[in-house]
């Protein structure tokens, strides 16, 4: 099988017949027909309905062409990636990324990820805005941002997402006697004064994956997002759900950061979200570089990490 054969088949699917396809791709009808006959012989499948005057795709041919379209799209994506990695060729442009605002409750990515990305791709001007999850999705729908980071997949069918990895959910507390605590059980968590999570739904989903939380109603306390208010809440015996790297638990602080000890890991999924069918070739190239950068182990500090390809 050759790519040109798939391209001719795709042209027949797009233009409705062999002659029209031949005119569109500037070859003879015989060349198109011969290429498709080779596919039919190789795969033992009738791709064309030749019972009519203008040979058109058979039902099996239409399905074959649909799958061929995906293969050609993958090849095109591979070419763009190779070009972007070639000597003297790099993506450029202005890219706007929205990410969840954590208000001191941990870090989504390592502190140096932005500087690292900028040094690797100096021709990309990257703007990062921190907003609520709802605002991140709304900005995508309105075309204000090019992409967004989220702890949950978008529900709107116009948005797509790529899974980047996971972040372990931590607990902030002020232990009695300022003794550091390595882990807190689900029972201890449920019995404490727990602040309302910034990302309520994803946090609840993560905790509820543990069987010991079934049929339990959480009672959350409202706490202002400022560092002083959150620290005072912790000093009064409260607990705050956080990601690792919270500024509240910095060196010299009485605030302790510990893991949640459950029957399974308590983690938040991380998604890279974007609008479907709205990106130019430049956006796609920038997207590939940014996605691979964010998904690297050095910048997404997760307990379990996957390599994510923007295919």
Secondary structure, 3 states (H helix, E strand, C coil): CCHHHHHHHHHHHHHCCHHHHHHHHCCCHHHHHHHHHHHHHHHCCCCEECCCCCCEECHHHHHHHHHHHHHHHHHHHHHHHHHHHCCCCCCCEEEEEEEECCCCCCCCCCCCHHHHHHHHCCCEEEEEEEECHHHHHHHHHCCCCCEEEECCCCCCCCEEEEEEEEEECEEEECCHHHCCCCEEEHHHHHHCEEECCCCHHHHHHHHCCCHHHCCCCCCEECCCCCHHHHHHHHHCCEEEEECCCCHHHCCCCCCEEEEEECCCCCEEEEEEEEECCCCCHHHHHHHHHHHHHHCCCCCCCCCCECCCCCC
